[in-house]
Amino acid sequence: MDIPILKTRAEMAELAVRLEQAGTGWYAPLIRKAMADQLRLLILPPGGQLQLSLLDMRRHPLPLVVILAGNDTDPAGPGHFPQAHRLMRWARAVIVHGTEGHPFHYEFAAEAARTHGRVLMVETATAYLGDWIAFKSVVAPNTPGLIVAPPDGHHHPSEGVPAGTVLQ
């Protein structure tokens, strides 16, 4: 699976603006930190794999946030990411994010990267939230972590009208 690579600040700025226009701008804080050379950002879809050299902090000294993007219309658990074990062990902080996105959550990930250097953020749906929590407790039980879950009785992704939808 080819993973798009945005290398220029112009490409990153365009993506941040487009995401905000689409009502999905929660990634914007991380993209803007990457544009300012304050961190690196890798977003991995289910089934995707990244070059392990990208995890080498000696070669790439900027803090790194790796996002496992498994909360789309086809939610994904740990088994959907071939490198989940390796990434969970590599991380110095883990965020299991199982609710609607908000820029604050991603600002927190940027701050965690500044503090810890290596952050794994797992984006998941309610259906797999428990699986990811259990996975982290087995694979990286001593790694600092944060769980961001929906309020009781709510599910992610919701079945409501998507953000940015125009009804006429």
Buried (B, 14 or more C-beta within 10 A) or exposed (E): EEEEEBEEBEBBBEBBEEBBEEEBBBBBBBBBBBBEEBBBBBBBBBEBEBEEEEBEBEEEEBBBBBBBBBBEEEBBBBEBBEBBBBBBEBBBBBBBBBBBBEBEBBBBBBBBBBEBBBBBBBBBBBBBBBBBBEBBEEBBEEBBBBBBBBEEEEEBBEEEEEEEEEEE
